[in-house]
Amino acid sequence: MCGLPRDLTHYGVLDRPRVDQPHYGAHLGDAGYWSPYVAVVLARHHLPACELEAPFAGTFPVFLAGEVVVKLFGPAFDGTESHAAELAMHHLLAGHPEAPAPGLIAHGCLFGDEPRWPYLVTRRLRGAAIREAGLDHRESLSVATQLGEAVGRLHQLPAPGPVAGRDVLRQMRAGAVERLRGFGLPGHLAEQVPGYLVGALPAASLVHADITADHVFVDRAGLAGLIDWGDAIIADRYYELVAVYFDAFGGRRPLLTGFLRGYGWDRADDFGRRALQGVLEFQFDAISRISEMVDLTEVKDLDQLADRLFG
């Protein structure tokens, strides 16, 4: 239920939200905790005061308020940089409806001119995330093809200035082996990673980099849009496949095939190797999903793993 912008005088001066763990994690999806802050944002932009709904818990506090979505970016987890990247992406995509994203309504900072705790207000997408949509195989395949078309158009767009590139990838590669071990990659495969990444993945395309089952929205017409653009990065386009295949599609190969068909993506001889490089260098958490699909203890080398996953 929504009403007129509320009188904020009874809130007094709001304290800065705490970002120390475990306090931040425990309150991430707590609408009661964040409601005074969201109320300030809504009133500032003359938007109706609504009862808040908390979607899935991500990195930053996000709440649905009627027809809008309010996302707050704290100083932890590179919040300032994520806000700048997501804001830049919304400005870019406003002129490119072929890569569907929520419309940007407002942005600013919670505490005046202080750059900490910036926020975005966007329109609420119609439909539901595909994780909750209950699509049958035919519907899923149609969405996969539409998603491939949209991502293919995205990869042709020029990257806005705040979107990161090579330096981020270089830093991630430096700690790849230990992170992969932490996510469950067996030691005999982890020791092959540095050699496998030599010459990998030139940064050439603007990629969303986090197309998960929570970030793809669908309705009766099919693909409704993509949300959460704060992880956008300049990277090799193969980076995009990891979250799409292992999360959004749940490892279902026919959906990956439909996605590639919609994109117009030809499977070159090195397709599997380059796709696996995207896992090893960038999308480490996909290892847990991969371990459910393949017995990693029986895989002798990374080329064999690439063939089993993408061959």
Secondary structure by P-SEA (a helix, b strand, c coil): cccccccccccccccccccccaaaaaaccccccaaaaaaaaaaaacccccccccccccccbbbbcccbbbbbbccccaaaaaaaaaaaaaaaacccccccccccccccccccccccccbbbbccccccccccccccaaaaaaaaaaaaaaaaaaaacccccccccaaaaaaaaaaaaaaaaaacccaaaaaacccccccccccccccccccccccbbbcccccccccccccccccccaaaaaaaacccccccaaaaaaaaaaaccccccaaaaaaaaaaacccccaaaaaaaaccccccccaaaaaaaccc
